């Protein structure tokens, strides 16, 4: 599904995949985020995605002409999860609204794991 924006200059069609990519890139730029997660439904395992798969950890839907974003993230060990989630929510909302011109009604954060560094 995509969202169509029409004005006096013409028509722009923005797909949910584009919005998911914008949201994924904005999320991984935040402090405390190790990466995006993809949940494998067959065995309940969480997989850490590389930078080429950022949109796979994001689900975007458009409801009542507003964007709803669900993010699956993995945070680093030792960070305050509530602060990281708040920063991610604010940045993702700002970036999607700024780049697409579409209003964001909700950004839901799902923390799928905590990654411990190798001590280096």
Secondary structure, 3 states (H helix, E strand, C coil): CEEEEEECCEEEEEEHHHHHHHHHHHHHCCCCEEEEEEEECCCCEEEECCHHHHHHHEEEEEECCEEEEEEEEEEECCCCHHHHHHHHHHHHHHHHHHHHCCCEEEEEEEEEEEECCCCC
